[in-house]
Amino acid sequence: MATKLENGDENVENGDKQINSNDLTGGFGRWQMNITIFYFVAYILTTINNLGYVFQAANTDYHCVHPIIISTTTAVDSFTINKDLDSLYTNTFSTISNFSSTPSSISNYTHTSSSSLSLSSSSSLSCDNVHYCSKLIYNNSIEFDETVTSKFGLICGKEWLRSFAQSMYQLGYVFSGIIIAWISDHCGRKFALQISIAFELLGGLLLILSPSIHLYTLARLILGFGDSGRGMCLYMLLMETVGTKRRSDVIMGCNFGWIVGYLLLPILAYILHNYVLVQLVATLGMTVMALFWLPYLPESPRWLLANEKYERAKSVLKEACKRNNRVEVVKEFEYKFESLKNKASKLITTGKAVEEQEQEQSDSEKFMTLWSMVTNKKYCMMTLILWFSFFVNGFIYHGFSLNVEIIGGNIFINFALAGLVEIPSVVISLIGMRYIGRKAFIISTIVSAASCYATIAIFRLLCDDLSENDILLISLSMLGKMFIFATFNAIYIHAGEIFPTKLRQSGVSSCSISARAGSTIAPFVKDLTMSFGLTNTIIMFTVLSLTAAIGTFFLPETKDRDLIDNID
């Protein structure tokens, strides 16, 4: 019922063109601009909340101090131990603490019977007389004053808890998509927005004050829930208030808020040197917006009309006309609103009749419509390919975005570059989708990304003396991310054009869930790299990308083709 009302191109049964709220408010003016700027600024804060994990969970060097060495104020640096240590510490002490932050480093040291510490590339650390450190000193002087690693002691087998916390943030998106969507449809866009922001502020506050990794993880879950809900509600407000001609441009423009936040975050992290202070910026920013800006955001007039809340709709639309300086409409507002109200009433009545008719459809018939995605041979294959493609894109994009430090180089510069490459990525997507076509463009971008990753893997395998900070490898990594993001932009459109009308909503939603599944496990890329090495991680990205490209080859081209309504 609401859907029919929101579509300005729908015709009522008598053939008259439907009057929508934009006929009163205008397509875009100061009233819509207020919502647009709020969305843009909020999207900047979303980037800090989401990708701030990169700096919150950054690897932190630490010293493992032996009781004997403490008295001489000398510490052993787990990241600078070298072969000189064998002669330096021979016969110094008969027990050795855990030197390393990673199991791979431990395997290079052994405690010998002569009470010396000898090093061998093939030896391993003996368990005799070995105990854990009684004291750790974290090296917080170079990049960060404090991270969750140093605050909660996430070392020696606890590193996975950092990745798990970010996975909970992504899981919050899934819960929000179900719960906040229901609240938005039944209680209104603005009410759902207020609930979402409340959860966002609660999550941010808990994250700042978290005394343990468990509460920190819960905070990430709540923060993700609020972030996702706030984004969905603002998106719906824009969709339902901005006119058709300006709608796509406005929404695309707001999406640049993500890129602005991407570029702003490393600057904040570099200046503040503390993840708590960085999170405080985002939380205080949204607090100010909630207190002094949110009250001036309107409820969606289309939602109000669709739910027969005519007095509130009248008040909102009248204010919109004044803000947009619609003088001619204000003079005849009562007449025009009554006309819009009557049209809305007709559509609501028609919608109820349609709903009653749809309720007569048997449950088995509805089930078969959804089940067709997997039982129909043609759509089963396409659905599985799309699910895999979405999963791969979500996994690689977030796997890289959340773990830019694994490629070497400066974490702040790498992060800023990763944000900059998204600007040409959007441009490439717009041009490629328009002139090349959906299928060909997606295959070309995935293969291009795979080529970048394959080149990195080959260089690392063949060149033993290749530095991890090599500018060529970092450049190739950024190019790979640019192509993956371009693919991500395109596959949503391609999927929407592949599924027939009866399956489009459920089909695209299932693809989105697949992408979210990929992004949920993406934080563990860092742990994977620590265990198996960067080269193997890059090879995995290459294989996944090429497999997705091969699968896309079997999908239909949909450029300049009419949308399909029914299942063949």
C-alpha positions as CSV (number, residue, x, y, z in Angstrom):
1,M,0.0,0.0,0.0
2,A,2.8,2.4,0.9
3,T,4.7,1.3,-2.1
4,K,2.0,2.3,-4.5
5,L,1.8,5.7,-2.9
6,E,5.5,6.3,-3.0
7,N,5.8,5.7,-6.7
8,G,5.1,8.9,-8.5
9,D,4.8,7.1,-11.8
10,E,1.9,4.9,-10.7
11,N,-1.5,5.5,-12.2
12,V,-4.7,5.0,-10.3
13,E,-7.5,3.0,-11.7
14,N,-9.2,6.0,-13.4
15,G,-6.1,6.7,-15.4
16,D,-5.2,10.0,-13.8
17,K,-1.6,10.5,-12.9
18,Q,-1.0,10.2,-9.2
19,I,-0.3,13.4,-7.2
20,N,2.7,12.8,-4.9
21,S,4.1,15.0,-2.1
22,N,6.7,16.5,-4.4
23,D,4.0,18.3,-6.3
24,L,3.6,20.4,-3.2
25,T,7.1,20.6,-1.9
26,G,9.1,20.6,-5.1
27,G,11.7,18.1,-6.2
28,F,14.6,19.6,-4.2
29,G,15.0,22.7,-2.1
30,R,16.1,23.9,1.4
31,W,13.8,21.4,3.1
32,Q,15.3,18.4,1.3
33,M,18.8,20.0,1.6
34,N,18.5,19.8,5.4
35,I,18.0,16.0,5.2
36,T,20.8,15.7,2.6
37,I,23.5,17.4,4.6
38,F,22.5,15.5,7.7
39,Y,22.9,12.3,5.8
40,F,26.2,13.4,4.4
41,V,27.7,14.3,7.8
42,A,26.3,11.2,9.4
43,Y,27.9,9.1,6.7
44,I,31.3,10.6,7.6
45,L,30.7,9.4,11.2
46,T,29.7,6.0,9.9
47,T,33.2,5.6,8.4
48,I,34.8,6.4,11.7
49,N,32.6,4.0,13.6
50,N,33.1,1.2,11.1
51,L,36.7,1.5,9.9
52,G,37.9,3.0,13.1
53,Y,38.6,-0.7,14.0
54,V,41.7,-0.5,11.8
55,F,43.3,1.8,14.4
56,Q,41.6,0.5,17.4
57,A,42.9,-3.0,16.8
58,A,46.3,-2.1,15.2
59,N,49.2,-4.4,15.9
60,T,51.2,-3.1,18.9
61,D,54.8,-3.9,19.6
62,Y,55.6,-5.0,23.2
63,H,58.4,-6.1,25.4
64,C,58.3,-9.2,27.5
65,V,60.3,-8.4,30.7
66,H,62.1,-11.1,32.7
67,P,62.3,-10.5,36.5
68,I,66.1,-10.5,36.4
69,I,66.1,-7.9,33.6
70,I,63.6,-5.7,35.3
71,S,66.1,-4.7,37.9
72,T,68.5,-3.5,35.3
73,T,65.6,-1.7,33.4
74,T,66.4,-3.7,30.3
75,A,63.7,-5.3,28.2
76,V,63.7,-7.7,25.3
77,D,61.9,-6.3,22.2
78,S,59.8,-9.1,20.6
79,F,60.1,-7.4,17.2
80,T,63.9,-6.7,17.3
81,I,65.2,-10.0,18.6
82,N,68.0,-11.2,16.3
83,K,70.8,-13.7,16.2
84,D,73.0,-11.5,18.3
85,L,70.7,-12.3,21.2
86,D,72.2,-15.8,21.5
87,S,75.6,-14.5,22.6
88,L,74.2,-11.5,24.4
89,Y,72.0,-13.5,26.8
90,T,74.0,-16.7,27.1
91,N,74.1,-17.8,30.8
92,T,72.1,-14.8,31.8
93,F,69.1,-16.6,33.0
94,S,67.8,-20.2,33.1
95,T,64.2,-19.4,32.1
96,I,62.8,-17.5,29.3
97,S,59.6,-15.6,29.1
98,N,57.3,-15.5,26.1
99,F,59.0,-13.2,23.7
100,S,56.6,-13.1,20.9
101,S,53.3,-11.7,19.9
102,T,52.9,-14.4,17.2
103,P,53.4,-18.2,17.4
104,S,55.6,-18.0,14.3
105,S,58.2,-15.9,16.1
106,I,58.3,-18.3,19.1
107,S,59.3,-21.2,16.8
108,N,62.6,-19.6,16.1
109,Y,63.9,-19.8,19.7
110,T,64.9,-22.7,22.0
111,H,66.0,-23.0,25.5
112,T,69.1,-25.2,25.7
113,S,70.3,-27.4,28.5
114,S,73.3,-25.1,29.1
115,S,71.0,-22.3,30.2
116,S,71.6,-20.3,27.1
117,L,69.3,-19.0,24.5
118,S,70.2,-20.3,21.1
119,L,68.6,-19.5,17.8
120,S,68.0,-21.7,14.8
121,S,65.6,-21.3,11.9
122,S,64.6,-24.9,12.3
123,S,64.4,-25.2,16.1
124,S,61.5,-24.6,18.3
125,L,61.0,-23.3,21.8
126,S,61.3,-26.0,24.5
127,C,58.6,-26.2,27.1
128,D,61.2,-26.9,29.9
129,N,61.5,-24.1,32.4
130,V,59.4,-21.8,30.2
131,H,56.8,-19.5,31.7
132,Y,54.7,-16.5,30.7
133,C,55.9,-13.0,31.2
134,S,55.2,-11.6,34.6
135,K,55.2,-8.1,33.1
136,L,54.6,-6.7,29.6
137,I,55.6,-3.3,28.3
138,Y,53.7,-2.1,25.2
139,N,55.4,0.1,22.7
140,N,52.8,2.9,22.4
141,S,55.2,5.7,21.6
142,I,55.4,5.4,17.9
143,E,51.9,5.3,16.4
144,F,49.3,4.9,19.1
145,D,49.1,5.8,22.8
146,E,46.7,2.9,23.3
147,T,44.9,0.2,21.3
148,V,42.6,-2.6,22.3
149,T,45.6,-4.9,22.0
150,S,47.5,-3.0,24.7
151,K,44.5,-2.2,26.8
152,F,43.0,-5.7,27.0
153,G,46.2,-7.7,26.5
154,L,45.2,-9.3,23.2
155,I,48.4,-11.3,22.6
156,C,49.6,-14.8,22.9
157,G,46.6,-16.6,21.3
158,K,44.1,-13.8,22.1
159,E,44.6,-11.9,18.9
160,W,41.4,-13.4,17.3
161,L,39.3,-11.5,19.8
162,R,40.1,-8.3,18.0
163,S,38.7,-9.7,14.7
164,F,35.7,-11.2,16.5
165,A,34.7,-7.8,17.9
166,Q,34.6,-6.3,14.3
167,S,32.6,-9.4,13.1
168,M,30.1,-8.5,15.8
169,Y,29.9,-5.0,14.3
170,Q,29.0,-6.5,10.9
171,L,26.5,-8.8,12.6
172,G,24.8,-5.8,14.1
173,Y,24.1,-4.7,10.5
174,V,22.2,-7.9,9.9
175,F,20.0,-7.6,13.1
176,S,19.4,-3.9,12.3
177,G,18.2,-4.8,8.8
178,I,15.5,-6.9,10.3
179,I,14.4,-5.0,13.4
180,I,14.9,-1.4,12.4
181,A,13.3,-2.1,9.0
182,W,10.1,-3.3,10.8
183,I,10.1,-0.3,13.1
184,S,10.5,2.0,10.2
185,D,7.6,0.5,8.2
186,H,5.2,0.4,11.2
187,C,6.2,3.3,13.4
188,G,7.7,5.8,11.0
189,R,11.0,6.7,9.5
190,K,11.9,9.4,12.1
191,F,11.0,7.3,15.1
192,A,13.2,4.4,13.7
193,L,15.9,7.0,13.1
194,Q,15.8,8.2,16.7
195,I,15.9,4.6,18.0
196,S,18.9,3.9,15.7
197,I,20.8,6.9,16.9
198,A,20.1,6.0,20.5
199,F,21.7,2.6,19.9
200,E,24.6,4.3,18.1
201,L,25.3,6.6,21.0
202,L,25.0,3.8,23.5
203,G,27.4,1.6,21.5
204,G,29.9,4.5,21.2
205,L,29.7,5.3,24.9
206,L,30.2,1.6,25.9
207,L,33.1,1.3,23.5
208,I,34.8,4.4,25.1
209,L,34.3,3.1,28.7
210,S,34.8,-0.6,28.0
211,P,36.9,-2.2,30.9
212,S,37.1,-5.5,29.1
213,I,37.2,-7.0,25.6
214,H,33.9,-8.7,26.3
215,L,32.1,-5.3,26.8
216,Y,34.1,-3.8,23.9
217,T,32.7,-6.6,21.7
218,L,29.2,-6.0,22.9
219,A,29.7,-2.3,22.2
220,R,30.8,-3.0,18.6
221,L,27.6,-5.1,18.1
222,I,25.4,-2.3,19.4
223,L,27.3,0.3,17.4
224,G,26.9,-1.7,14.2
225,F,23.1,-2.0,14.9
226,G,22.7,1.7,15.3
227,D,24.9,2.7,12.4
228,S,23.0,0.4,10.0
229,G,19.6,1.5,11.2
230,R,20.5,5.2,11.0
231,G,21.8,4.8,7.5
232,M,18.7,2.9,6.3
233,C,16.3,5.5,7.8
234,L,18.1,8.5,6.3
235,Y,18.2,6.7,2.9
236,M,14.4,6.1,3.0
237,L,13.8,9.8,4.0
238,L,15.8,10.9,1.0
239,M,14.0,8.4,-1.3
240,E,10.6,9.7,-0.1
241,T,11.3,13.4,-0.1
242,V,13.6,14.2,-3.0
243,G,12.0,14.4,-6.5
244,T,12.6,11.7,-9.1
245,K,14.9,13.8,-11.3
246,R,17.3,14.7,-8.5
247,R,17.0,11.5,-6.4
248,S,19.9,9.5,-7.8
249,D,22.2,12.5,-7.9
250,V,21.5,13.4,-4.3
251,I,22.0,9.9,-3.0
252,M,25.2,9.4,-5.0
253,G,26.4,12.7,-3.6
254,C,25.7,11.6,0.0
255,N,27.7,8.5,-0.6
256,F,30.8,10.6,-0.9
257,G,30.4,11.2,2.8
258,W,31.9,7.7,3.2
259,I,34.9,8.7,1.2
260,V,35.3,12.0,3.2
261,G,35.2,10.0,6.4
262,Y,37.7,7.5,4.9
263,L,40.2,10.4,4.3
264,L,39.5,12.1,7.7
265,L,39.9,9.0,9.8
266,P,43.7,8.5,9.4
267,I,44.2,12.2,10.1
268,L,42.3,12.0,13.4
269,A,44.1,8.8,14.3
270,Y,47.5,10.3,13.6
271,I,46.8,13.5,15.6
272,L,45.0,11.9,18.6
273,H,47.1,8.7,18.9
274,N,44.4,7.0,20.9
275,Y,41.4,5.0,19.7
276,V,39.2,6.2,22.6
277,L,39.7,9.8,21.5
278,V,39.0,8.9,17.9
279,Q,35.7,7.2,18.9
280,L,34.9,10.1,21.2
281,V,35.0,12.4,18.1
282,A,32.3,10.3,16.3
283,T,30.2,9.8,19.4
284,L,30.3,13.5,20.4
285,G,29.6,14.5,16.8
286,M,26.4,12.4,16.7
287,T,25.4,13.5,20.1
288,V,25.5,17.2,19.0
289,M,23.6,16.2,15.8
290,A,21.0,14.3,17.8
291,L,20.4,17.2,20.3
292,F,20.5,20.2,18.0
293,W,19.8,18.9,14.4
294,L,17.7,15.8,14.6
295,P,14.6,17.6,16.0
296,Y,14.5,19.6,12.7
297,L,14.4,16.6,10.5
298,P,10.8,15.8,9.3
299,E,8.9,12.6,9.2
300,S,8.4,11.2,5.7
301,P,5.2,12.8,4.4
302,R,4.7,9.8,2.1
303,W,4.8,7.4,5.1
304,L,2.3,9.6,7.0
305,L,-0.1,9.7,4.0
306,A,0.3,6.0,3.4
307,N,-0.6,5.3,7.1
308,E,-3.6,7.8,7.1
309,K,-1.9,10.2,9.5
310,Y,-3.2,13.2,7.6
311,E,-2.9,15.9,10.2
312,R,0.8,15.3,10.8
313,A,1.3,15.0,7.0
314,K,-0.4,18.3,6.5
315,S,1.8,20.0,9.1
316,V,5.0,18.5,7.6
317,L,4.1,19.4,4.0
318,K,3.1,23.0,4.9
319,E,6.4,23.5,6.6
320,A,8.2,22.1,3.6
321,C,6.4,24.5,1.2
322,K,7.4,27.4,3.3
323,R,11.1,26.3,3.6
324,N,11.2,25.7,-0.2
325,N,9.6,29.1,-0.9
326,R,6.7,27.5,-2.8
327,V,4.6,30.7,-2.6
328,E,2.0,29.6,-5.2
329,V,1.4,26.3,-3.4
330,V,1.1,28.0,0.0
331,K,-1.7,30.2,-1.3
332,E,-3.7,27.1,-2.4
333,F,-2.3,24.7,0.1
334,E,-5.6,23.6,1.6
335,Y,-7.1,22.7,-1.8
336,K,-3.9,20.9,-3.0
337,F,-3.5,19.0,0.2
338,E,-7.1,17.8,0.1
339,S,-6.6,16.6,-3.5
340,L,-3.4,14.7,-2.4
341,K,-5.3,13.3,0.6
342,N,-8.1,12.0,-1.6
343,K,-5.7,10.4,-4.0
344,A,-3.9,8.8,-1.0
345,S,-7.2,7.5,0.4
346,K,-8.0,5.9,-3.0
347,L,-4.6,4.2,-3.2
348,I,-4.9,3.0,0.4
349,T,-8.3,1.5,-0.3
350,T,-7.0,-0.1,-3.5
351,G,-4.0,-1.3,-1.7
352,K,-6.1,-3.0,1.0
353,A,-8.2,-4.7,-1.6
354,V,-5.0,-6.0,-3.3
355,E,-3.7,-7.2,0.1
356,E,-6.9,-9.1,0.8
357,Q,-6.7,-10.6,-2.7
358,E,-3.0,-11.6,-2.1
359,Q,-4.0,-13.2,1.3
360,E,-6.2,-15.6,-0.6
361,Q,-3.1,-16.9,-2.4
362,S,-2.2,-20.3,-0.8
363,D,0.9,-20.4,1.4
364,S,2.3,-23.1,-0.8
365,E,2.0,-20.8,-3.8
366,K,4.0,-18.1,-2.1
367,F,6.5,-20.6,-0.9
368,M,7.0,-21.8,-4.4
369,T,7.6,-18.3,-5.7
370,L,10.6,-17.9,-3.3
371,W,11.7,-21.5,-3.8
372,S,12.0,-20.9,-7.5
373,M,15.4,-19.3,-6.9
374,V,16.8,-22.7,-6.1
375,T,14.4,-25.2,-7.8
376,N,14.3,-23.5,-11.2
377,K,17.5,-24.7,-13.0
378,K,18.2,-21.4,-14.7
379,Y,17.7,-19.2,-11.7
380,C,19.3,-21.7,-9.3
381,M,22.6,-21.4,-11.2
382,M,22.4,-17.6,-11.5
383,T,21.5,-17.3,-7.8
384,L,24.4,-19.4,-6.6
385,I,26.8,-17.5,-8.9
386,L,25.5,-14.1,-7.5
387,W,25.7,-15.3,-3.9
388,F,29.3,-16.4,-4.4
389,S,30.2,-13.1,-6.2
390,F,28.6,-11.0,-3.5
391,F,30.4,-13.0,-0.8
392,V,33.8,-12.6,-2.6
393,N,33.4,-8.9,-3.0
394,G,32.3,-8.3,0.6
395,F,35.1,-10.5,1.9
396,I,37.9,-8.9,-0.2
397,Y,36.7,-5.3,0.0
398,H,36.3,-5.4,3.8
399,G,39.2,-7.8,4.2
400,F,41.5,-5.2,2.7
401,S,39.8,-2.1,4.1
402,L,40.0,-3.4,7.7
403,N,43.5,-4.7,7.4
404,V,45.5,-2.2,5.4
405,E,48.5,-2.7,7.7
406,I,49.2,-6.2,6.5
407,I,50.6,-5.0,3.2
408,G,53.4,-3.1,4.9
409,G,54.2,0.6,4.8
410,N,52.7,3.3,7.0
411,I,49.3,2.5,8.3
412,F,48.1,6.1,8.1
413,I,49.3,6.7,4.5
414,N,47.9,3.3,3.4
415,F,44.5,4.0,4.9
416,A,44.3,7.4,3.2
417,L,45.3,5.9,-0.2
418,A,42.6,3.2,0.3
419,G,40.1,6.0,0.7
420,L,41.3,8.0,-2.3
421,V,41.1,5.1,-4.7
422,E,37.4,4.9,-4.1
423,I,36.8,8.2,-6.0
424,P,38.1,7.0,-9.4
425,S,36.4,3.7,-8.6
426,V,33.0,5.4,-8.5
427,V,33.8,7.2,-11.8
428,I,34.9,4.0,-13.5
429,S,31.7,2.3,-12.4
430,L,29.5,5.1,-13.8
431,I,31.3,5.1,-17.2
432,G,31.7,1.4,-17.4
433,M,28.1,0.5,-16.6
434,R,26.8,3.0,-19.2
435,Y,29.1,2.3,-22.1
436,I,30.5,-1.2,-21.6
437,G,27.6,-3.2,-20.1
438,R,27.0,-4.9,-16.9
439,K,28.5,-8.4,-17.4
440,A,31.5,-7.3,-19.4
441,F,32.3,-4.5,-17.0
442,I,32.0,-6.7,-13.9
443,I,34.2,-9.4,-15.5
444,S,36.8,-6.9,-16.5
445,T,37.1,-5.3,-13.0
446,I,37.2,-8.6,-11.2
447,V,39.9,-9.9,-13.6
448,S,41.8,-6.6,-13.2
449,A,41.7,-7.0,-9.4
450,A,42.8,-10.6,-9.6
451,S,45.7,-9.5,-11.9
452,C,46.9,-7.0,-9.3
453,Y,46.8,-9.6,-6.6
454,A,48.5,-12.3,-8.8
455,T,51.3,-9.8,-9.6
456,I,51.9,-9.2,-5.9
457,A,52.0,-12.9,-5.2
458,I,54.5,-13.6,-8.0
459,F,56.8,-10.8,-6.9
460,R,56.8,-12.0,-3.3
461,L,57.4,-15.6,-4.4
462,L,60.2,-14.8,-6.8
463,C,62.0,-11.9,-5.1
464,D,63.4,-13.0,-1.7
465,D,64.8,-9.5,-1.0
466,L,61.6,-7.7,-1.8
467,S,60.7,-5.3,1.0
468,E,57.1,-5.4,2.3
469,N,57.2,-1.6,2.1
470,D,57.9,-1.6,-1.6
471,I,56.0,1.1,-3.3
472,L,55.1,-1.2,-6.2
473,L,53.4,-3.7,-4.0
474,I,51.4,-1.1,-2.1
475,S,50.4,0.5,-5.4
476,L,49.2,-2.8,-6.8
477,S,47.2,-3.4,-3.6
478,M,45.4,-0.1,-3.9
479,L,44.6,-0.8,-7.6
480,G,43.2,-4.1,-6.6
481,K,40.9,-2.4,-4.0
482,M,39.8,0.2,-6.6
483,F,38.7,-2.5,-9.0
484,I,37.0,-4.6,-6.3
485,F,35.0,-1.5,-5.1
486,A,34.0,-0.8,-8.7
487,T,32.8,-4.4,-9.0
488,F,30.8,-4.0,-5.8
489,N,29.1,-0.9,-7.2
490,A,28.1,-2.8,-10.3
491,I,26.9,-6.2,-9.0
492,Y,24.0,-4.7,-7.1
493,I,22.6,-3.2,-10.3
494,H,23.3,-6.3,-12.3
495,A,21.6,-8.5,-9.7
496,G,18.5,-6.3,-9.6
497,E,18.2,-6.6,-13.4
498,I,18.7,-10.4,-13.5
499,F,16.0,-11.4,-11.0
500,P,12.4,-11.2,-12.3
501,T,9.9,-8.9,-10.6
502,K,8.4,-11.7,-8.4
503,L,11.9,-12.6,-7.1
504,R,13.7,-9.3,-7.3
505,Q,13.3,-8.1,-3.6
506,S,14.0,-11.5,-2.1
507,G,16.8,-12.2,-4.6
508,V,18.7,-9.0,-4.1
509,S,18.2,-9.2,-0.3
510,S,19.7,-12.7,-0.3
511,C,22.7,-11.4,-2.3
512,S,23.1,-8.6,0.2
513,I,23.2,-11.2,3.1
514,S,25.9,-13.1,1.2
515,A,28.0,-9.9,1.0
516,R,27.4,-9.3,4.7
517,A,28.6,-12.8,5.4
518,G,31.8,-12.1,3.6
519,S,32.3,-8.9,5.5
520,T,31.6,-10.6,8.8
521,I,34.6,-12.9,8.4
522,A,36.8,-10.3,6.7
523,P,38.3,-9.0,10.0
524,F,40.0,-12.4,10.4
525,V,42.2,-11.7,7.3
526,K,44.8,-10.3,9.7
527,D,44.8,-13.4,11.8
528,L,45.0,-15.5,8.6
529,T,48.0,-13.5,7.5
530,M,49.8,-13.8,10.8
531,S,49.4,-17.6,10.7
532,F,50.0,-18.4,7.0
533,G,51.8,-15.3,5.6
534,L,50.8,-12.4,3.4
535,T,51.6,-14.2,0.2
536,N,49.1,-17.0,0.9
537,T,46.5,-14.4,1.7
538,I,47.1,-12.6,-1.6
539,I,46.9,-15.9,-3.5
540,M,43.6,-16.6,-1.8
541,F,42.2,-13.2,-2.9
542,T,43.4,-14.0,-6.5
543,V,41.8,-17.4,-6.7
544,L,38.5,-16.1,-5.2
545,S,38.4,-13.2,-7.7
546,L,39.1,-15.4,-10.7
547,T,36.5,-17.9,-9.6
548,A,33.9,-15.1,-9.3
549,A,34.9,-13.8,-12.8
550,I,34.4,-17.3,-14.3
551,G,31.0,-17.5,-12.6
552,T,29.9,-14.1,-13.9
553,F,30.7,-15.3,-17.4
554,F,27.6,-17.5,-17.2
555,L,25.3,-14.7,-16.2
556,P,23.2,-12.8,-18.8
557,E,24.0,-9.3,-20.1
558,T,21.2,-6.9,-18.9
559,K,22.3,-3.5,-20.3
560,D,19.5,-1.8,-22.2
561,R,17.1,-4.7,-21.7
562,D,13.7,-4.6,-20.2
563,L,13.2,-6.0,-16.7
564,I,11.8,-9.5,-16.5
565,D,8.5,-9.8,-14.7
566,N,7.9,-13.5,-14.6
567,I,9.9,-16.7,-14.1
568,D,10.5,-18.5,-17.4
